[in-house]
Amino acid sequence: MARRPPHPIAGRPARGRAGGFALVECLLVAFILAVGLLGLGALQLATVRGHAAAWTRLVALNLAGNALETLQAEARVAAPAADPGPRLARFDRDGLPAAAHPAFFAVTVTGTALGTARRCRASVTWPEDGPGSGRLTLVRLISR
């Protein structure tokens, strides 16, 4: 019987069967791939949640800034004789007035007279996932 030539890499005789992967090796590769894909899915979910929270805070910041700019414009036109008291406005998730939509953001604007100036505070609250709610407050000094 003739001897087979040695395997070119291992230096030992080649086996009688064709080269390939065993079933166990294929299952191990599939398991590692599945764990990696699950990790990528969790990362994607965390990214989407973070983006949504950042978007909500950005809309809240814009609403508070707009409320303070409106007060500043009103103070330039005519100085009110008396403090009108707190104002409350409600907006939907996109920052649009919540007349026909369910309210998501609640904007409260208050002012305190400080001599010839007025300290105005715009507070925005919104519900968050889990207990509690989000809150953002901007304060601006408006001269009359």
N, C-alpha and C positions, 0 to 999 in steps of 0.2 A: 504494500500500500504506500502511495506517495505521501510525503509530508507536505503540509501546507506551508506556504511562506510565512514568515513572522509578520505580525501586525506592524504597520509602518510607525505608529506612534508609541505603542506600549512595548514593543519588542517581543511580544509573545505571539504564539500562533493565533490566527483569526478564528472566531467561533463559526460554527456551522450554520447559524441562522442569520437572517438579514438584520442589519442594524436598524434601530428605531427606538421609540420611547415605550416604556412600560406603562400600564394603566395607572399604577401608583404615582408615577412621575407626572402624568397628565392631570390627575386629581389634585396633586399638590400645587401645580401651576394654576389650576382653576381656583383653588382656595385662596392663594395669595392674590390673584387678580380680583377676586370678589371682595376681599378685605380692603384692598386699595381703592376699589370703586365705591365702597361704602364710606370710606374716609373722605373721598372727594365729594360725595353727596352731602355729608355732614358739613363740610367746609362751605359748600355752595349755599346750604340752608342758613348757616350763620352769617354769611355775606349778605344774603337777601334781607334777613332780619335787621342787620346793622344798617343797611341802606335805608330801609323803611323808617327806622328810628331817627336817622340823620335827616331824612326828608321832613318828618314831622316837626323836628326842632327848627329846621330852616323856615318852614311855613309859619310856625309860632313866632319866630324872631321877626319875620317880615310883617306879620300882623301887629305886633307890639310897636315896631318902628313906624308903621303907617299911622297908628293911633296917635303916637306922640307928634309926628309931623303934622297931622291934622290939627291938633291942639296948638301947635306952634303957629300954624297959618292963621288960625282963628284969633290968636293973641295979637298978631300983627295987624289984622283988620280992625278989630275993636277990642279994647280991654274990658272984660266983663266987670260989672260993679260988684257982684257977689260971686262966690264960688258955687258953680252949679251942682256940685256934689258928684258922687261916682257915676260913671257911665258904664253900661254893660252892653256888649254886642256878642252875638253868637255867629260862628262860621262853620262851614262844613270842612271836610278833610282837605279840599283844594284851596281853602281860604276864601271861598265865595260866601256871601251873606246867606245865612241858613233860614231863609223865609220858607221855602218849600222843601228843604232838605233837613235831615236830622242834624242837630248841632253836634259838632265835635270839639271845636275850640270855643272857650269862653274868654272874652277879653274884657277886663275891668280897668278903667282909667280913673285915677283919682288925682287931685291936685291940692297942694298946700301953699297958701300965700306966704311968701317970705319977703316982706317989704315991697319993693318994686318988681320983684320976680316971683315966679311960681314954680315950685318943684312938682313935677308931674311924674306919676308912676303908672306904667302900663303892665299889668300882670295877665299872662295868658296861661290857662290851665287846659289840660286835655287828659282823657283816660289813657292808661298804658296797660300793656299786658301784665297780668299779675295784680297784686294789691297796690292800692294807691293811684296817684295820677301824676302826670308830668306838670312842671310849673316853670315858667320863665318870667323874669321881671326886668324891665328896663326903666331907668330913672333918668330924667333929663331936666335941667334947669332952663326955664323959658322966661326971658325978660319981656316985660310989657312995653 
